[in-house]
């Protein structure tokens, strides 16, 4: 896990690809929600679109708010810019 400050913003970067345990992912994210320094948690990717892909379920269980359609909009923008 990397922790650093850029432009007075505190960042934590953790490669969850090595964490494929549902409970471990939930615990890491819950611990982060308790840190006063953290205002937002952004995740990308997951463990892949396989039977072992448990990241979405772990996030879904602890999320305070869901934003329906946001993922589709983000993917559309990404497709237009990245291809």
C-alpha positions as CSV (number, residue, x, y, z in Angstrom):
1,X,0.0,0.0,0.0
2,X,1.3,3.4,-0.9
3,X,0.3,6.6,1.0
4,X,1.3,10.0,-0.2
5,X,0.1,13.7,-0.4
6,X,-0.2,15.6,-3.6
7,X,-1.4,19.2,-3.7
8,X,-2.6,18.9,-0.1
9,X,-4.7,15.8,-1.0
10,X,-4.0,12.5,0.8
11,X,-3.9,9.4,-1.4
12,X,-3.8,5.7,-0.6
13,X,-3.1,3.3,-3.4
14,X,-3.6,-0.4,-2.9
15,X,-3.4,-3.1,-5.5
16,X,-6.3,-5.3,-4.6
17,X,-5.5,-7.7,-7.4
18,X,-3.5,-9.7,-4.7
19,X,-6.5,-9.6,-2.3
20,X,-9.1,-12.0,-3.7
21,X,-10.8,-12.7,-0.4
22,X,-14.3,-11.2,0.0
23,X,-13.9,-10.5,3.7
24,X,-10.5,-9.0,3.2
25,X,-11.7,-6.6,0.5
26,X,-14.6,-5.5,2.7
27,X,-12.4,-5.0,5.7
28,X,-9.9,-2.9,3.8
29,X,-12.6,-0.7,2.4
30,X,-14.5,-0.4,5.8
31,X,-11.2,0.6,7.5
32,X,-10.7,3.3,4.9
33,X,-14.2,4.7,5.5
34,X,-13.2,5.3,9.1
35,X,-10.2,7.4,8.3
36,X,-10.8,11.1,8.8
37,X,-8.3,11.9,6.0
38,X,-10.3,10.0,3.4
39,X,-13.2,11.8,1.7
40,X,-13.8,9.5,-1.2
41,X,-12.8,6.0,-2.3
42,X,-12.5,5.2,-6.0
43,X,-12.0,1.7,-7.2
44,X,-11.1,0.5,-10.7
45,X,-11.1,-3.0,-12.1
46,X,-11.6,-6.0,-9.9
47,X,-10.7,-9.6,-10.0
48,X,-12.0,-10.1,-13.5
49,X,-15.2,-11.3,-15.0
50,X,-15.0,-14.8,-13.6
51,X,-16.6,-16.8,-10.9
52,X,-14.0,-15.5,-8.5
53,X,-14.9,-11.9,-9.2
54,X,-16.1,-10.8,-5.7
55,X,-15.1,-7.1,-5.7
56,X,-18.5,-5.7,-6.9
57,X,-20.3,-7.7,-4.3
58,X,-17.9,-6.5,-1.5
59,X,-18.3,-2.9,-2.6
60,X,-22.1,-3.2,-3.0
61,X,-22.4,-4.4,0.5
62,X,-20.7,-1.4,2.1
63,X,-21.5,1.4,-0.3
64,X,-23.4,4.4,1.2
65,X,-24.7,5.5,-2.1
66,X,-25.2,4.0,-5.6
67,X,-25.2,6.1,-8.7
68,X,-27.2,4.2,-11.3
69,X,-25.9,4.8,-14.9
70,X,-22.6,6.4,-13.8
71,X,-20.6,3.3,-14.9
72,X,-22.1,3.3,-18.3
73,X,-21.4,7.0,-18.8
74,X,-17.8,6.6,-17.6
75,X,-17.3,3.6,-20.0
76,X,-18.8,5.6,-22.9
77,X,-16.4,8.5,-22.3
78,X,-13.5,6.1,-21.9
79,X,-14.4,4.3,-25.2
80,X,-14.5,7.6,-27.1
81,X,-11.1,8.8,-25.7
82,X,-9.2,5.6,-25.4
83,X,-10.9,3.5,-28.0
